[in-house]
Amino acid sequence: MADQFLVRGFSVRNRAAGVGAPLIAVGKLDPALRIYRAVAATVLLRGPDSLQDLSSGQGSASLELFSAFDHTNVVIGKASVPLETDITTPSAYMLNQSFVWQLEKQMFFSPGRALRVSVR
């Protein structure tokens, strides 16, 4: 969960209050950059439609995963409700990886050596 990650070095936290729990969605290791890419996401536990369904044991629940950049609201009942988002924490997670810190030294000592980055 994004709330459990200690963010340092950012003067501004870009968060929005709402329903759900903000997450850091971590992808596979990028072999070209040697870092794990991360994006902001929100997970929402959607329960049964009524308390009667819940008490009778007929209700079910589902987990829904939303991209913080694609979805800012979710419909619950008949209302559109904002999702809680945190887009600072995934950036902090990516910058906290060791390759990012090594890159600064590489570029200082070998400025002519190009860093190859694949665009997807």
Secondary structure, 3 states (H helix, E strand, C coil): CHHHCCCCCCCCCCEECCECEEEEEEEEEECCCCEEEEEEEEEEEECCCCHHHHHHCCCCCEEEEEECCCCCEEEECCEEEEECEECHHHHHHHHCCHHHHHHHHHHHHCCCCCCCCCCC
